Amino acid sequence: MLHTPKEKLVLSTRDFYHLIEIENIIYCKSDNSYTTFYLNGGEEIKVSVSMKNVEQKLDSSTFIRPHQSYLVNIHHIKSIQKSSGGDLLLDNGKTITVSTRKKSEILHLLGDIKRIQV
């Protein structure tokens, strides 16, 4: 059986280089020139890198920007609220607001996910 290695991202903090599997990133949150990565299992890693830099490193078909401060892995979205601007409920329980101007873009990107609507 052929084993395919999982794609990783290297995050540099003051004391460590963290090698994380990209699929384990639930979302990223921007705080000025810092970005915090929220991972499966509750781990958080804060790095001195702008969100724009992070967005350029991650696949745009997997990571969406629902709001200026957030970058979300679509594979960790549990549900989307239909009303108002909409909210994304992630599988770790976090709710992220979708900006009004991003809602149609988010719904378009999510349309590519295989689903059955009942």
C-alpha positions in Angstrom: 0.0 0.0 0.0 1.3 3.4 -0.9 1.5 5.9 1.9 0.9 9.6 0.9 2.5 12.0 3.4 0.2 14.7 4.8 0.9 18.3 3.9 2.5 20.2 6.7 3.1 23.8 7.6 6.0 25.1 9.7 5.1 27.7 12.3 8.0 29.5 13.9 7.5 30.8 17.5 10.1 32.3 19.8 11.2 28.9 21.1 10.1 26.3 18.5 9.4 25.4 14.9 6.0 23.7 15.0 5.3 21.2 12.2 1.6 21.0 11.9 -0.6 19.0 9.5 -2.6 21.5 7.4 -5.8 19.4 7.8 -5.6 19.9 11.6 -6.0 23.7 11.2 -9.5 24.5 12.2 -9.2 28.3 11.7 -6.7 31.2 12.0 -7.4 34.5 13.7 -5.6 37.8 13.0 -4.5 40.2 15.7 -2.6 43.0 13.9 0.7 41.5 12.9 0.1 38.2 14.7 -1.9 35.2 13.7 -3.1 32.5 16.0 -3.7 29.0 14.6 -6.5 27.0 16.3 -5.9 23.3 15.8 -7.7 20.0 16.4 -7.4 19.0 20.1 -7.6 22.6 21.3 -4.0 23.6 20.7 -3.3 27.2 19.8 -0.1 28.5 18.2 0.5 32.3 17.9 3.0 33.4 15.3 4.4 36.8 14.3 3.0 36.6 10.7 0.2 38.6 9.1 -3.0 37.0 8.0 -2.2 38.0 4.4 1.0 36.0 4.5 -0.8 33.0 6.0 -3.6 33.2 3.4 -1.0 33.1 0.6 0.5 29.8 2.0 -2.8 27.9 2.3 -4.9 26.4 -0.5 -7.7 28.8 -1.4 -10.0 25.9 -2.2 -9.8 24.6 1.4 -9.4 27.9 3.3 -11.9 30.7 3.1 -11.9 34.2 4.5 -15.4 34.9 5.9 -14.2 38.0 7.7 -11.2 40.2 7.7 -9.9 38.7 10.9 -10.5 35.0 10.2 -9.3 32.2 7.8 -11.4 29.0 8.1 -10.7 25.4 6.9 -14.0 24.5 5.1 -13.6 20.9 6.2 -14.2 22.0 9.8 -17.5 23.9 9.1 -20.3 22.1 10.8 -23.2 24.5 9.8 -24.0 27.9 8.3 -26.7 30.1 9.7 -28.9 31.3 6.8 -30.1 34.6 8.4 -28.5 38.0 8.3 -24.8 38.0 7.4 -24.7 34.4 8.5 -22.5 32.6 11.0 -20.2 29.6 10.5 -20.4 27.0 13.3 -17.1 25.0 13.4 -16.7 21.5 14.7 -14.8 22.7 17.7 -17.9 24.8 18.8 -16.5 28.2 17.7 -18.9 30.5 15.9 -17.4 32.9 13.3 -19.5 35.7 11.8 -19.5 36.0 8.0 -19.3 39.6 6.8 -22.2 40.7 4.6 -19.9 41.3 1.6 -18.4 37.8 1.9 -21.6 35.8 2.3 -22.2 35.1 -1.4 -18.5 34.2 -1.9 -18.6 31.8 1.0 -21.8 30.1 -0.3 -20.3 29.8 -3.8 -17.1 28.1 -2.4 -19.1 25.8 -0.2 -21.2 24.8 -3.3 -18.2 22.7 -4.4 -18.5 20.5 -1.3 -20.2 17.2 -2.1 -23.5 17.3 -0.3 -27.1 16.1 -0.2 -29.6 18.8 0.6 -33.0 17.6 1.9 
